[in-house]
Amino acid sequence: MIHDWTNIQIMECNTDNGVLVTVFWQSDGASERYVLGNGQAVDQNHDGTFTIHETQTNLSLAHF
């Protein structure tokens, strides 16, 4: 099944080593997700940061 994801919010984040990446908060009307621009999923942490699950890279909010 193909989902049509709609961007709810676009956030600029910094990795631990200072690289700027974009995180998209998206919804398909039934569920929500956080992904990078390439569609790779990221986890939202309780403190407002994000983690790229596969690499355990931490992302801190830079701009929104």
DRENTORKOL-3810 file (N, C-alpha, C; in nm, 4 decimals):
REM DRENTORKOL-3810
@n.u->0.0835; n.v->-0.1173; n.w->0.0000; ca.u->0.0000; ca.v->0.0000; ca.w->0.0000; c.u->0.0887; c.v->0.1246; c.w->0.0000
@n.u->0.0588; n.v->0.2188; n.w->-0.0846; ca.u->0.1333; ca.v->0.3429; ca.w->-0.0939; c.u->0.0656; c.v->0.4477; c.w->-0.0070
@n.u->0.1451; n.v->0.5094; n.w->0.0795; ca.u->0.0939; ca.v->0.6144; ca.w->0.1664; c.u->0.1242; c.v->0.7508; c.w->0.1047
@n.u->0.0310; n.v->0.8419; n.w->0.1168; ca.u->0.0538; ca.v->0.9806; ca.w->0.0796; c.u->0.0811; c.v->1.0576; c.w->0.2075
@n.u->0.2088; n.v->1.0868; n.w->0.2312; ca.u->0.2490; ca.v->1.1557; ca.w->0.3524; c.u->0.2434; c.v->1.3058; c.w->0.3303
@n.u->0.1913; n.v->1.3774; n.w->0.4290; ca.u->0.1837; ca.v->1.5229; ca.w->0.4265; c.u->0.2767; c.v->1.5777; c.w->0.5343
@n.u->0.3589; n.v->1.6762; n.w->0.4974; ca.u->0.4478; ca.v->1.7379; ca.w->0.5955; c.u->0.3675; c.v->1.8252; c.w->0.6905
@n.u->0.3844; n.v->1.8012; n.w->0.8196; ca.u->0.3216; ca.v->1.8821; ca.w->0.9235; c.u->0.4189; c.v->1.9901; c.w->0.9692
@n.u->0.5449; n.v->1.9520; n.w->0.9846; ca.u->0.6476; ca.v->2.0443; ca.w->1.0304; c.u->0.7810; c.v->2.0011; c.w->0.9714
@n.u->0.8645; n.v->2.0996; n.w->0.9363; ca.u->0.9987; ca.v->2.0743; ca.w->0.8855; c.u->1.0957; c.v->2.1371; c.w->0.9841
@n.u->1.1918; n.v->2.0573; n.w->1.0336; ca.u->1.2841; ca.v->2.1030; ca.w->1.1380; c.u->1.4284; c.v->2.0843; c.w->1.0936
@n.u->1.5086; n.v->2.1862; n.w->1.1131; ca.u->1.6514; ca.v->2.1771; ca.w->1.0882; c.u->1.7179; c.v->2.1324; c.w->1.2180
@n.u->1.8016; n.v->2.0309; n.w->1.2078; ca.u->1.8689; ca.v->1.9757; ca.w->1.3249; c.u->2.0183; c.v->1.9635; c.w->1.2998
@n.u->2.0946; n.v->1.9650; n.w->1.4084; ca.u->2.2388; ca.v->1.9430; ca.w->1.4030; c.u->2.2705; c.v->1.8055; c.w->1.4579
@n.u->2.3624; n.v->1.7351; n.w->1.3910; ca.u->2.4122; ca.v->1.6090; ca.w->1.4443; c.u->2.5140; c.v->1.6398; c.w->1.5532
@n.u->2.5596; n.v->1.5370; n.w->1.6234; ca.u->2.6606; ca.v->1.5550; ca.w->1.7284; c.u->2.7880; c.v->1.6188; c.w->1.6742
@n.u->2.8202; n.v->1.5943; n.w->1.5453; ca.u->2.9429; ca.v->1.6508; ca.w->1.4891; c.u->2.9170; c.v->1.7757; c.w->1.4054
@n.u->2.7988; n.v->1.8383; n.w->1.4199; ca.u->2.7717; ca.v->1.9682; ca.w->1.3596; c.u->2.7134; c.v->1.9687; c.w->1.2193
@n.u->2.6814; n.v->1.8529; n.w->1.1645; ca.u->2.6222; ca.v->1.8467; ca.w->1.0311; c.u->2.4741; c.v->1.8837; c.w->1.0407
@n.u->2.4282; n.v->1.9694; n.w->0.9504; ca.u->2.2885; ca.v->2.0127; ca.w->0.9478; c.u->2.2055; c.v->1.9139; c.w->0.8672
@n.u->2.0974; n.v->1.8621; n.w->0.9249; ca.u->2.0056; ca.v->1.7711; ca.w->0.8567; c.u->1.8625; c.v->1.8193; c.w->0.8777
@n.u->1.7746; n.v->1.7786; n.w->0.7888; ca.u->1.6338; ca.v->1.8177; ca.w->0.7970; c.u->1.5503; c.v->1.6986; c.w->0.8406
@n.u->1.4648; n.v->1.7210; n.w->0.9392; ca.u->1.3713; ca.v->1.6197; ca.w->0.9874; c.u->1.2306; c.v->1.6657; c.w->0.9516
@n.u->1.1530; n.v->1.5760; n.w->0.8940; ca.u->1.0147; ca.v->1.6047; ca.w->0.8562; c.u->0.9208; c.v->1.5291; c.w->0.9495
@n.u->0.8245; n.v->1.6007; n.w->1.0052; ca.u->0.7161; ca.v->1.5381; ca.w->1.0810; c.u->0.6039; c.v->1.5229; c.w->0.9809
@n.u->0.5593; n.v->1.4006; n.w->0.9570; ca.u->0.4615; ca.v->1.3730; ca.w->0.8527; c.u->0.3426; c.v->1.2940; c.w->0.9056
@n.u->0.2307; n.v->1.3060; n.w->0.8335; ca.u->0.1098; ca.v->1.2309; ca.w->0.8651; c.u->0.0461; c.v->1.1817; c.w->0.7359
@n.u->-0.0141; n.v->1.0625; n.w->0.7429; ca.u->-0.0905; ca.v->1.0116; ca.w->0.6290; c.u->-0.2400; c.v->1.0117; c.w->0.6599
@n.u->-0.2790; n.v->1.0780; n.w->0.7675; ca.u->-0.4180; ca.v->1.0851; ca.w->0.8092; c.u->-0.4535; c.v->0.9822; c.w->0.9143
@n.u->-0.3755; n.v->0.8736; n.w->0.9214; ca.u->-0.4007; ca.v->0.7690; ca.w->1.0198; c.u->-0.2850; c.v->0.7541; c.w->1.1177
@n.u->-0.1642; n.v->0.7823; n.w->1.0718; ca.u->-0.0466; ca.v->0.7716; ca.w->1.1574; c.u->0.0493; c.v->0.8853; c.w->1.1270
@n.u->0.1455; n.v->0.9027; n.w->1.2165; ca.u->0.2461; ca.v->1.0077; ca.w->1.2018; c.u->0.3836; c.v->0.9449; c.w->1.2094
@n.u->0.4824; n.v->1.0149; n.w->1.1514; ca.u->0.6200; ca.v->0.9666; ca.w->1.1566; c.u->0.7159; c.v->1.0843; c.w->1.1465
@n.u->0.8405; n.v->1.0608; n.w->1.1888; ca.u->0.9504; ca.v->1.1546; ca.w->1.1716; c.u->1.0513; c.v->1.0876; c.w->1.0792
@n.u->1.0914; n.v->1.1587; n.w->0.9738; ca.u->1.1855; ca.v->1.1034; ca.w->0.8771; c.u->1.2850; c.v->1.2095; c.w->0.8325
@n.u->1.3970; n.v->1.1631; n.w->0.7792; ca.u->1.4918; ca.v->1.2512; ca.w->0.7130; c.u->1.4438; c.v->1.2754; c.w->0.5711
@n.u->1.5103; n.v->1.3624; n.w->0.4990; ca.u->1.4723; ca.v->1.3934; ca.w->0.3622; c.u->1.4752; c.v->1.2738; c.w->0.2689
@n.u->1.5560; n.v->1.1724; n.w->0.3011; ca.u->1.5634; ca.v->1.0521; ca.w->0.2182; c.u->1.4616; c.v->0.9460; c.w->0.2602
@n.u->1.3758; n.v->0.9785; n.w->0.3574; ca.u->1.2731; ca.v->0.8855; ca.w->0.4030; c.u->1.3162; c.v->0.7955; c.w->0.5170
@n.u->1.4424; n.v->0.8064; n.w->0.5607; ca.u->1.4917; ca.v->0.7247; ca.w->0.6706; c.u->1.4252; c.v->0.7684; c.w->0.8005
@n.u->1.3704; n.v->0.6731; n.w->0.8741; ca.u->1.2994; ca.v->0.7028; ca.w->0.9981; c.u->1.3934; c.v->0.7502; c.w->1.1076
@n.u->1.3451; n.v->0.8427; n.w->1.1893; ca.u->1.4169; ca.v->0.8867; ca.w->1.3087; c.u->1.3216; c.v->0.8739; c.w->1.4271
@n.u->1.3785; n.v->0.8532; n.w->1.5443; ca.u->1.3003; ca.v->0.8412; ca.w->1.6670; c.u->1.3013; c.v->0.9738; c.w->1.7410
@n.u->1.1853; n.v->1.0153; n.w->1.7914; ca.u->1.1792; ca.v->1.1357; ca.w->1.8745; c.u->1.2052; c.v->1.0948; c.w->2.0188
@n.u->1.2961; n.v->1.1654; n.w->2.0848; ca.u->1.3287; ca.v->1.1385; ca.w->2.2242; c.u->1.2441; c.v->1.2274; c.w->2.3158
@n.u->1.2365; n.v->1.1909; n.w->2.4419; ca.u->1.1544; ca.v->1.2644; ca.w->2.5384; c.u->1.2025; c.v->1.4076; c.w->2.5616
@n.u->1.3299; n.v->1.4348; n.w->2.5365; ca.u->1.3844; ca.v->1.5679; ca.w->2.5604; c.u->1.3755; c.v->1.6599; c.w->2.4381
@n.u->1.3062; n.v->1.6159; n.w->2.3332; ca.u->1.2893; ca.v->1.6985; ca.w->2.2141; c.u->1.3950; c.v->1.6773; c.w->2.1079
@n.u->1.4931; n.v->1.5931; n.w->2.1344; ca.u->1.5935; ca.v->1.5595; ca.w->2.0349; c.u->1.5439; c.v->1.4402; c.w->1.9536
@n.u->1.6217; n.v->1.4031; n.w->1.8537; ca.u->1.5893; ca.v->1.2883; ca.w->1.7700; c.u->1.7108; c.v->1.1972; c.w->1.7617
@n.u->1.6872; n.v->1.0707; n.w->1.7266; ca.u->1.7951; ca.v->0.9748; ca.w->1.7050; c.u->1.7701; c.v->0.9016; c.w->1.5745
@n.u->1.8739; n.v->0.8962; n.w->1.4897; ca.u->1.8660; ca.v->0.8135; ca.w->1.3697; c.u->1.8862; c.v->0.6709; c.w->1.4164
@n.u->1.7834; n.v->0.5896; n.w->1.4060; ca.u->1.7818; ca.v->0.4574; ca.w->1.4672; c.u->1.8983; c.v->0.3693; c.w->1.4217
@n.u->1.9236; n.v->0.3615; n.w->1.2918; ca.u->2.0243; ca.v->0.2687; ca.w->1.2400; c.u->2.1663; c.v->0.3040; c.w->1.2830
@n.u->2.1957; n.v->0.4327; n.w->1.2975; ca.u->2.3325; ca.v->0.4751; ca.w->1.3287; c.u->2.3481; c.v->0.5272; c.w->1.4707
@n.u->2.2369; n.v->0.5399; n.w->1.5442; ca.u->2.2365; ca.v->0.5952; ca.w->1.6803; c.u->2.2925; c.v->0.7375; c.w->1.6844
@n.u->2.2791; n.v->0.8115; n.w->1.5731; ca.u->2.3227; ca.v->0.9507; ca.w->1.5660; c.u->2.2193; c.v->1.0394; c.w->1.6330
@n.u->2.2634; n.v->1.1265; n.w->1.7232; ca.u->2.1736; ca.v->1.2183; ca.w->1.7912; c.u->2.1576; c.v->1.3470; c.w->1.7119
@n.u->2.0350; n.v->1.3987; n.w->1.7087; ca.u->2.0033; ca.v->1.5222; ca.w->1.6383; c.u->1.9401; c.v->1.6202; c.w->1.7362
@n.u->1.9923; n.v->1.7423; n.w->1.7385; ca.u->1.9382; ca.v->1.8472; ca.w->1.8230; c.u->1.8744; c.v->1.9536; c.w->1.7346
@n.u->1.7607; n.v->2.0040; n.w->1.7769; ca.u->1.6882; ca.v->2.1049; ca.w->1.7011; c.u->1.7711; c.v->2.2313; c.w->1.6854
@n.u->1.7840; n.v->2.2786; n.w->1.5603; ca.u->1.8567; ca.v->2.4020; ca.w->1.5325; c.u->1.7596; c.v->2.5132; c.w->1.5001
@n.u->1.6670; n.v->2.4908; n.w->1.4061; ca.u->1.5671; ca.v->2.5879; ca.w->1.3624; c.u->1.4382; c.v->2.5136; c.w->1.3320
@n.u->1.3274; n.v->2.5831; n.w->1.3449; ca.u->1.1996; ca.v->2.5239; ca.w->1.3025; c.u->1.1071; c.v->2.6308; c.w->1.2554
END
